Amino acid sequence: MAEATNDPHPKQDYRGDEKAAFLAVFERLENVSAAARTLGLDAGTCTRWLLAAGIDPKRRGRRRRAEYFRLRADGMPRRDAARMVQLNLRTAVDLCFVNLNPAI
């Protein structure tokens, strides 16, 4: 007789095509939560997939941040630079006060 479990979070099996779809959406959005939400997947699982694939999920944000600072250094207004690299304007405002060195 099979034993019943009361696990509120049973292990979910994902297919390779779901992982591939996530990686494609993540490549476009560069945000784990947004990509996972788009496909109806768990963000924690998706983060583990990225790490297993050797991809640092936070590094992509650093690239956008560096691009934001480059645009600002070239004279682009804060709002336009944030929109261009798909940053929330509030995040862009916070970044200008926190990080004075765009190389970080």
C-alpha positions in Angstrom: 0.0 0.0 0.0 1.4 3.4 -1.0 2.2 5.7 1.9 0.5 9.1 1.8 2.6 12.2 2.3 1.4 15.5 3.7 4.2 17.5 2.0 2.7 21.0 1.2 5.4 21.4 -1.5 5.7 18.2 -3.5 8.7 17.8 -5.8 7.8 19.2 -9.2 9.4 17.6 -12.3 10.3 20.0 -15.1 10.9 19.1 -18.7 13.9 20.3 -20.6 11.7 22.4 -22.8 10.5 24.3 -19.8 14.1 25.0 -18.7 15.0 26.1 -22.3 11.9 28.4 -22.4 12.9 30.0 -19.1 16.5 30.6 -20.2 15.2 32.3 -23.4 12.8 34.5 -21.4 15.6 35.2 -18.8 18.0 36.2 -21.6 15.4 38.8 -22.8 14.2 40.1 -19.5 17.4 39.7 -17.4 15.4 39.2 -14.3 14.7 35.8 -12.7 11.5 36.7 -11.0 10.0 38.4 -14.1 11.0 35.5 -16.3 9.7 32.9 -13.9 6.4 34.7 -13.4 6.0 35.0 -17.2 6.1 31.2 -17.5 4.4 30.4 -14.2 7.5 28.8 -12.7 9.0 29.0 -9.2 11.7 31.7 -9.1 13.8 29.7 -6.6 13.9 26.7 -9.0 14.8 29.0 -11.9 17.6 30.5 -9.9 19.0 27.0 -9.3 18.8 26.3 -13.0 20.8 29.4 -13.7 23.4 28.5 -11.1 23.6 24.9 -12.4 24.2 26.3 -15.9 27.0 28.5 -14.6 25.1 31.8 -15.0 25.2 34.3 -12.2 21.7 35.8 -12.1 23.0 39.0 -10.4 25.7 39.7 -12.9 23.3 40.6 -15.6 21.9 43.4 -13.4 25.4 44.7 -13.0 25.8 45.0 -16.8 22.6 47.0 -17.0 23.7 49.2 -14.1 27.1 49.8 -15.9 25.2 50.7 -19.1 23.0 53.1 -17.1 26.0 54.9 -15.7 27.6 55.1 -19.1 24.5 56.7 -20.6 24.4 59.2 -17.7 28.1 60.0 -18.2 27.3 60.7 -21.8 24.7 63.3 -20.7 21.5 61.4 -21.0 18.8 62.4 -18.5 18.2 60.0 -15.6 14.7 59.1 -16.7 15.7 58.3 -20.3 18.8 56.3 -19.3 16.7 54.2 -16.9 14.1 53.6 -19.5 16.8 52.6 -22.1 18.3 49.9 -19.8 14.9 48.9 -18.4 15.6 50.0 -14.8 12.8 51.3 -12.6 13.3 55.1 -12.2 13.4 54.8 -8.4 16.2 52.3 -8.7 18.0 54.7 -11.0 17.6 57.5 -8.5 18.9 55.3 -5.7 21.9 54.2 -7.8 23.0 57.8 -8.4 23.3 58.4 -4.7 24.8 55.0 -3.7 27.2 54.2 -6.4 29.6 57.0 -7.6 31.9 54.5 -9.5 30.2 53.0 -12.5 32.9 50.3 -12.8 31.5 48.5 -9.7 
